[in-house]
């Protein structure tokens, strides 16, 4: 599924506190995140964040990035000017 066709990142019943915080912070920052699965947020075509574990993945890279957590995600976004 292409990024533009993914469902928007909205809160769902049973969301973890980490998912709730991530969606809320991204919304407050005006970032159009998508939610392709219950556990994953997609920030653009290449960047995925899993709030419950705090992991950040970039398509084309091997494994997760060393940065972890919401603060690291916001720094990543800021550095990339999404």
C-alpha positions in Angstrom: 0.0 0.0 0.0 1.4 3.4 -0.9 1.9 6.0 1.8 -0.9 8.3 0.6 -3.4 5.4 0.7 -2.6 4.3 4.3 -5.1 5.2 7.0 -4.3 8.3 9.1 -2.7 7.9 12.5 -5.7 8.0 14.8 -6.2 6.7 18.3 -7.8 3.3 18.6 -9.4 1.5 21.6 -6.7 -0.4 23.5 -3.8 1.7 22.4 -0.8 1.7 24.6 0.3 4.9 26.4 3.3 5.1 24.1 1.1 5.0 21.0 -1.3 7.6 22.4 1.6 9.9 23.2 3.2 9.4 19.8 0.0 10.1 17.9 -0.8 13.1 20.0 2.7 14.6 19.7 2.8 14.1 16.0 -0.6 15.6 15.5 0.4 18.6 17.7 3.5 19.0 15.5 1.3 19.0 12.4 2.9 15.9 11.0 0.7 13.8 8.7 1.6 10.4 10.0 -0.2 7.2 8.8 -1.0 4.0 10.7 -0.6 1.0 8.5 -0.9 -1.4 11.4 -1.9 -1.4 15.1 1.8 -1.1 16.2 3.3 1.0 13.4 3.3 4.7 12.4 4.6 5.7 9.0 6.0 9.2 8.8 6.7 9.3 5.0 7.3 6.6 2.3 10.5 5.5 4.0 10.3 6.1 7.8 8.5 3.9 10.3 8.2 4.3 14.0 7.0 1.7 16.5 6.1 3.6 19.7 5.7 0.6 22.0 9.4 -0.3 21.5 10.6 3.2 20.5 12.2 1.9 17.4 12.8 3.8 14.2 13.3 2.1 10.8 14.2 3.6 7.5 13.5 1.6 4.4 16.7 0.6 2.6 18.8 0.6 5.9 19.7 -2.7 7.6 17.9 -3.0 10.9 16.6 -0.4 13.2 18.3 3.0 13.7 20.3 3.4 17.0 18.1 6.3 18.1 15.1 5.3 20.3 12.0 6.8 21.8 9.8 9.8 21.0 12.5 12.4 21.7 14.8 10.7 19.2 11.9 10.5 16.7 11.2 14.2 17.0 14.9 15.0 16.5 14.9 12.8 13.4 11.9 14.6 12.0 13.5 18.0 12.7 16.8 17.0 11.1 14.9 15.8 8.0 12.5 18.7 7.9 9.5 16.5 7.1 
